Amino acid sequence: MSGLDAMHDPPAWHALAACLDHPDVDWFPHRGESTSEAKAICLTCPARRPCRDAGLYEKHGIWGGLSERERRRRSKALGITLIDDITDPTDHHEQEAS
């Protein structure tokens, strides 16, 4: 199952996504695991651009041919801040760990 299958109301481009034809590919590899198979499929995907754009707001997985690290760099360059990257000033557990 790809990450796109988990979307409640998928966007129109979802139906064109090449990853849907490759459920055996790991679209959410762990750190250090290869991303080359997923990225190769993305290169042929007609939905690559909208998937890549949507992926800028996702923390995990391969989206539009970009890894987590690549999307993080792109998001930062575009000034996009992910919710998970925002520190809650009322979270005392983080402050205690510092």
N, C-alpha and C positions, 0 to 999 in steps of 0.2 A: 504494500500500500504506500503510495507516495504521500507527501505532506499535503498535496492538493486535495486528496480525498477527504481530509479532515475538515475542510472548509464547509461552513454551513450553507452559505449562499455564494457559490463560486462565481467569479466574474466570467464574462462571455469567452475570454481567451482561454479559459481552463479547458474547454472542450477540444481545443487545438493542441494542447500541451503534449509533447512527445513522451514525457515521463509516464503518462498514463499507459503507454504501450510497453513499459519496462518496469513492472512491479518488482522484479528480482534485483534491480539495481539499488544500491544503498545511497539514497538521497540525503541521508543524515549521518554521514560518517563521523566517527569519533576522531579526536585530535590525533594526528599522525597516520590515519588511514588514507588510502588513495582516494582522490576525487576525480581521477582521469576518466573513468568510465562514464560517470554522470555528466561531466563537462563535455565529453565527446557527443553525447546524445543531445545536449543543449545546443551545440553548434548547428545541428540540423533542424532545430525546433522552430516552427512558424510563430510560436508564442514567446520566443526568447525575450524580446524587448519588454513587453508588459510584465512578464514573470520577473525579469531582473528588477524592474521598477518596484513591483510589489515586494520583492525580496529585500529591498532596502529597509523595510520596516520589520523584518523577521530576524530573529537572533540566531537560529540554527538552520542547518541544511544548505543544499546547493539550490540556488534560485537564479534562473536566467544565465547559467554558466558561471556564476560567481560563488566562491567559497565564503564561509563566514568572515574570514579575515579580509578578503577582497571587498565584501559588502561593507564591513565596518569602516574601512578606509574611504570607500566611496561615500558612505553616509556622512562621515566626518567632513569630507571635502565639501559636501552639499549642505552642511549645517543641520543634518537630521540627527536628533537625539532619540534613542530608543528608551521606552519606559523603563526597562530593566537597568539602564545605565544611569538612571537618576537616583541619587541617594536620598532617602527619606530622613530629614533632619530630626524627626521624632523617633527614629529607630535607635534605641539605646544599646542594642546588641552590637551594632557596628561600632558605636563610639567606645564601648567597653573593650572591643578587640583591638582598638588603636593604641 
